[in-house]
Amino acid sequence: MNIWLPAALRYGISYETFWNLNPRIMDIYQEAYKKSLEEKYKVMDYKAWLHGQYQVASIGAALSRKCKYPAQPLGMAEEKKGLSEEEKFLLWAKEFNSQFEEHT
């Protein structure tokens, strides 16, 4: 058995493909596998951080009347902030320009 076969299978290369594969191509699969693991770790890290934010909010709400537990998920609060200054300006400019187009 080839010593590279277990790694190739871990990277998602099929058994049949492995035997017809150029070793340089396997490096590409390896890099893609490493990047996908890094992305998974980032997502796990963010979820752990977010879980901690909810725990801090719940402990704060239980110990103090000044602290309130979020009424909606933390991610939804960011979505409802509204338009940025740049987006507001672009909408204003579009509306302003449309007034000139109507008169010509």
HELIX and SHEET records of a PDB file:
HELIX    1   1 LEU A    5  ARG A   10  1                                   6    
HELIX    2   2 TYR A   15  TRP A   19  1                                   5    
HELIX    3   3 PRO A   23  LEU A   63  1                                  41    
HELIX    4   4 LEU A   74  GLU A   79  1                                   6    
HELIX    5   5 GLU A   85  HIS A  103  1                                  19    
END                                                                             
